Amino acid sequence: MVLEVRGLSKRYGSGVVALDGVDVDVAEGELVGLLGPNGAGKSTLVKICCGLVRPSGGTAVVAGAPAGSAVARASLGYLAELFRFPGWASGDEVLALHQRLSGSQGGAAERAELLELVGLGEARGRRVETMSKGMQQRLGLAQALVGRPRLLLLDEPTSALDPVGRRLVREVLVELRRRGQSVLLNSHLLSEIELVCDRVVIVNRGSVVTRGRPEDLARPRGVEVETAAGTRLFEGSAREEAPRIVADLVAAGEQVYGVRVLRSTLEDVYVEAVS
Amino acid sequence: MSGALVVAQHAVRESLRRRVFVVVLVLSVVFLGLYTWGAAELFDDVDSFGGNEFGVEPDTLAGATILGLAMFAILFLGAVLATFLTIGAVRGDAERGLLQPVIVRPLGRFAYLAGRLLAAAAVSGAYVVALYGACVVVTGLLGWWPDRLVAPALCLAGAAVVVAALSLLGSAVLSTTANGIAVFMTLGAGLTAGLLGQIGEALDSRTLDRIADIGSWLLPFEALYQHGLSRLTADVEGTTAAIVNLGPFGGAQEASLALWPFAVAYVAAVVALTAWSFARRDL
């Protein structure tokens, strides 16, 4: 495991419990989606893994080292939900700074590759203050990738992006998985998580309420059959029952024009879990 | 390159790119021009005094007073520079989202603080030394050289470093605006304590002396400044020395040998306190 979180809790001074005994694992080369409503504790979890926030209890281990230690921080890349780069610096200078801070030996070639990867190849000399929010977010993603970290912690990486930008980020995530890098992706965009993540963890009020593979979480909702008399829904029926349902309808003299097996979406699972 | 040096280099580069140094340079040139003009007028005036029955050395009196005034202004400018380079180093940068991407890198929070202090100390220290040097040369060419050249420069640089350390500490616990107010009120309090000490010396008031002593220990930038001032006229004696010591900007108290070790320990303690506070802060 590149990230092992056990019994993690965080209680702020004001008495607010942000996390209450959370367990999360991210395996080598795995893409895990972290879902939950606002205030569920997702960002706190990510920040503890980065060493930005001190836990009240439990443990978080990154690449075999306690979260927050130099070894752990050297193994991860982080894109904060709210971040800013110095407006006076160019995209290339931002990456150069993070190369020096992370000890990356990639030099200009790595910077050019990363900027190209996030679609900022043409904007490498452009000052951050002249970039759009979306461009800055893509630059943030490139920054997180400096030094080819084993684990990426991405907190809402597409919140400022247009649909084209979101697709680009999805492609980057797929590419990262191909390279064997692990990602913990905190996002509100369920469709995004569903499309790229190997596993999903849903957090609500500081606790994990559901976890699993997106396809496993989606349960059968029934079989919908289009007949001459109209559309009929056989609630709770599974895919395996569709032939029998159709046979029974035909035997009863119904004319069947179409059959659709219904499954709950990740959105259904999410809404049910956090309600 | 160590993380602290990378952070320091980045901070200096930011100042260069944001044209902080250009503004400082332009204002310093203006200050130097006004200083040269004022000093020239002053030396012309005292030359017309001629000899006097009290044994006062007019050039020494004029030079020590105007250079002392310049040291006060240089300390203020150095403090402004040191403060603005550190004023939002922790909470300010964290609130703006600038700090998190940097601090997550494996350099560590202490290295970050060390880098920010290093940059502020190097820039403000070098600035006060350069400006003081320019004022000394101007004063010397116009008619008076101070008794000690290096010690006042080092004292000014030390005072700027102390102010930078205090501002860095403030940045870990206060918002940027509150920190700016706190640092300049502290600076004012320190300098006021120094002035009270001089008044106490003149009036032979033990209470005022004690207030000044406590102020100097609590805020050693003031003691460093006063010691630097005293070195300007270290060898001046008699009536001239008495008059110079009466002036709020030209006079000063010589510090004990413990001043420099205490100032170093003080800065180390302030940095340690800042690091402790920063380490406990959730970002």
Boltz contact constraints between the chains, C-beta under 6 A:
constraints:
  - contact:
      token1: [A, 50]
      token2: [B, 104]
      max_distance: 6.0
  - contact:
      token1: [A, 52]
      token2: [B, 283]
      max_distance: 6.0
  - contact:
      token1: [A, 53]
      token2: [B, 282]
      max_distance: 6.0
  - contact:
      token1: [A, 70]
      token2: [B, 106]
      max_distance: 6.0
  - contact:
      token1: [A, 73]
      token2: [B, 104]
      max_distance: 6.0
  - contact:
      token1: [A, 73]
      token2: [B, 106]
      max_distance: 6.0
  - contact:
      token1: [A, 74]
      token2: [B, 106]
      max_distance: 6.0
  - contact:
      token1: [A, 78]
      token2: [B, 104]
      max_distance: 6.0
  - contact:
      token1: [A, 80]
      token2: [B, 100]
      max_distance: 6.0
  - contact:
      token1: [A, 82]
      token2: [B, 97]
      max_distance: 6.0
  - contact:
      token1: [A, 83]
      token2: [B, 97]
      max_distance: 6.0
  - contact:
      token1: [A, 83]
      token2: [B, 101]
      max_distance: 6.0
  - contact:
      token1: [A, 84]
      token2: [B, 96]
      max_distance: 6.0
  - contact:
      token1: [A, 84]
      token2: [B, 97]
      max_distance: 6.0
  - contact:
      token1: [A, 84]
      token2: [B, 98]
      max_distance: 6.0
  - contact:
      token1: [A, 88]
      token2: [B, 17]
      max_distance: 6.0
  - contact:
      token1: [A, 88]
      token2: [B, 18]
      max_distance: 6.0
  - contact:
      token1: [A, 97]
      token2: [B, 10]
      max_distance: 6.0
  - contact:
      token1: [A, 100]
      token2: [B, 6]
      max_distance: 6.0
  - contact:
      token1: [A, 101]
      token2: [B, 6]
      max_distance: 6.0
  - contact:
      token1: [A, 101]
      token2: [B, 105]
      max_distance: 6.0
  - contact:
      token1: [A, 101]
      token2: [B, 107]
      max_distance: 6.0
  - contact:
      token1: [A, 102]
      token2: [B, 105]
      max_distance: 6.0
